[in-house]
Amino acid sequence: MMKKLICLAGASAIMVAGAALAQTTDQKNDRQDIRRDNQQIRQDRQNIRQDRRQARQDAKAGDTAGAAAARADAKAQRTNMRAEKKDRRADRKDLRQDRKAAASGQQ
């Protein structure tokens, strides 16, 4: 009887440790996703600045078609950046929820 109780207690301790490890891995993945999103947003901002600069140069040179194309590229980059920001918000929300669940599980 005592062996069964010890085995049961050991099994439950292993399950709790496994659950804690899984939450830690989820948080790590969420942080990596946030970093990737930040990097992508920085790249999008850089591309938007380049497209706007190109549009101004083209307009100054009298190339209206080139300026319109550069403005369209900038608009597409802004749309892409909005999607990345939305994804980053979702990842941050997931990370907060994971942290909250981990904190409530430890208490």
C-alpha positions in Angstrom: 0.0 0.0 0.0 2.8 2.4 0.9 4.5 1.7 -2.4 1.4 2.6 -4.3 1.1 5.9 -2.5 4.8 6.8 -3.1 4.4 5.9 -6.8 1.3 8.1 -7.1 3.0 11.0 -5.4 6.0 10.7 -7.6 3.9 10.5 -10.8 2.0 13.7 -9.8 5.2 15.5 -9.0 6.5 14.6 -12.5 3.3 15.8 -14.1 3.5 19.2 -12.3 7.2 19.6 -13.3 6.3 18.8 -16.9 3.5 21.3 -16.9 5.8 24.0 -15.6 8.4 23.2 -18.2 5.8 23.4 -21.0 4.7 26.9 -19.8 8.3 28.1 -19.7 8.7 26.9 -23.3 5.5 28.7 -24.4 6.8 31.9 -22.8 10.1 31.5 -24.6 8.4 31.0 -28.0 6.1 34.0 -27.4 9.1 36.2 -26.6 10.9 35.0 -29.8 7.7 35.8 -31.8 7.6 39.3 -30.3 11.3 39.8 -31.2 10.7 38.7 -34.8 7.7 40.9 -35.1 9.7 43.9 -33.8 12.4 43.2 -36.3 9.9 43.0 -39.1 8.3 46.2 -38.1 11.6 48.0 -38.1 12.3 46.6 -41.5 8.9 47.8 -42.8 9.5 51.3 -41.4 12.8 51.4 -43.2 11.2 50.3 -46.4 8.5 52.9 -46.1 11.1 55.7 -45.6 13.0 54.5 -48.7 9.8 54.4 -50.8 8.8 57.9 -49.7 12.3 59.2 -50.4 12.1 57.6 -53.8 8.7 59.1 -54.5 10.0 62.6 -53.6 13.0 62.2 -55.9 10.9 60.9 -58.7 8.4 63.8 -58.4 11.2 66.3 -58.3 12.7 64.8 -61.5 9.3 65.0 -63.2 8.6 61.2 -63.2 5.0 61.1 -62.1 4.6 57.4 -62.9 7.6 56.5 -60.8 6.5 58.6 -58.0 3.1 57.0 -58.0 4.7 53.5 -58.0 6.9 54.4 -55.0 3.8 55.8 -53.1 2.0 52.5 -53.9 4.9 50.5 -52.5 4.9 52.7 -49.4 1.2 52.1 -49.0 1.7 48.3 -49.3 4.5 48.4 -46.7 2.2 50.3 -44.3 -0.5 47.7 -44.7 2.1 45.0 -44.0 3.4 46.9 -40.9 -0.1 47.1 -39.5 -0.5 43.4 -39.8 2.8 42.9 -38.0 1.8 45.2 -35.2 -1.5 43.3 -34.8 0.4 40.0 -34.6 2.8 41.5 -32.1 -0.1 42.7 -29.9 -1.6 39.1 -30.0 1.8 37.7 -29.1 2.2 40.1 -26.2 -1.3 39.2 -25.0 -0.4 35.5 -25.1 2.8 36.1 -23.1 0.9 38.1 -20.4 -1.7 35.2 -20.2 1.1 32.6 -19.9 2.8 34.6 -17.2 -0.4 35.1 -15.3 -1.2 31.4 -15.5 2.4 30.5 -14.3 2.1 32.9 -11.4 -1.3 31.6 -10.3 0.0 28.0 -10.6 3.0 28.7 -8.4 0.9 30.1 -5.5 
